[in-house]
Amino acid sequence: MKADVKTEAEVMNVMSQSMEAFVKRDLDALLSLYSHDPDLVVIGTGGDEKRVGLAEIKALFERDFTQFDDASFKFGWHSVSAAGSVAWVAVDLILNLKASGQETSLQVRLTNVLEKRAERWLIVQEHGSLPAAGQEEGTAFPKK
C-alpha cells in the first residue's frame, strides 16, 4: 500500500542520510541507520557482496570506502509503500565516483525494507543492483 506523505518523507530522509553517510565515508552515521538484528541483510552490486549481520556489513562498507576517492549521489524516481511499522522503498540513483583518478557514474537501483522502532525507521534489508550490461531496452534478457 502506498505510504502516506509523512511516512514517505521519513523513509526518504533515511535513504538520504544513508547515502550522505556513504559518500562521506562516515561509518558510524551509516551503521546507525541499520537494525542490529542478526538477520540484517545487505546485498550489493558485486557478485561477492552478500552480507548478513552488522559485523559483515560493517566490513563490506569499510572495504567500499577504500575503493573510492570522492563520491556524490542524486536520487531520481522513487516509490515508498508501507503497512503498519514496515516500509519498503525502491529508488533510482546516480552514484558519481572518483576512483584511481577516474570518474564514473553508476545508475544504481536500490531497494530497502525498513522497520519503525521507537519512532525511528531502521533499515532491515537492502539490495543494490545495476541494470544488466548488454540488455537492450524492450528486451527481457541481456545479449551475450
C-alpha positions, 0 to 999 in steps of 0.5 A, a space after each residue: 500500500 502506498 505510504 502516506 506523505 509523512 511516512 514517505 518523507 521519513 523513509 526518504 530522509 533515511 535513504 538520504 542520510 544513508 547515502 550522505 553517510 556513504 559518500 562521506 565515508 562516515 561509518 558510524 552515521 551509516 551503521 546507525 541507520 541499520 537494525 542490529 538484528 542478526 538477520 540484517 541483510 545487505 546485498 550489493 552490486 558485486 557478485 561477492 557482496 552478500 552480507 548478513 549481520 552488522 559485523 559483515 556489513 560493517 566490513 563490506 562498507 569499510 572495504 567500499 570506502 577504500 575503493 573510492 576517492 570522492 563520491 556524490 549521489 542524486 536520487 531520481 524516481 522513487 516509490 515508498 509503500 508501507 503497512 503498519 511499522 514496515 516500509 519498503 522503498 525502491 529508488 533510482 540513483 546516480 552514484 558519481 565516483 572518483 576512483 584511481 583518478 577516474 570518474 564514473 557514474 553508476 545508475 544504481 537501483 536500490 531497494 530497502 525494507 525498513 522497520 519503525 522502532 521507537 519512532 525511528 525507521 531502521 533499515 532491515 534489508 537492502 539490495 543494490 543492483 545495476 541494470 544488466 550490461 548488454 540488455 537492450 531496452 524492450 528486451 527481457 534478457 541481456 545479449 551475450 
